[in-house]
């Protein structure tokens, strides 16, 4: 593989990874807070009813 192409692809992969990490962390940290439970757990019966997430 051409060294310039290898350098470009490695830098591109690094930029994509560094861009997606905060997005994924924010999604997985904020979802249980918005749902009031973890996604794998059964929803508890609460008097609040269904809430819109926006």
Secondary structure, 3 states (H helix, E strand, C coil): CCHHHHHHHHHHHHHHHHHHHHHHHHHHHHHHHHHCCCCCCCCCCCCCCCCCCC
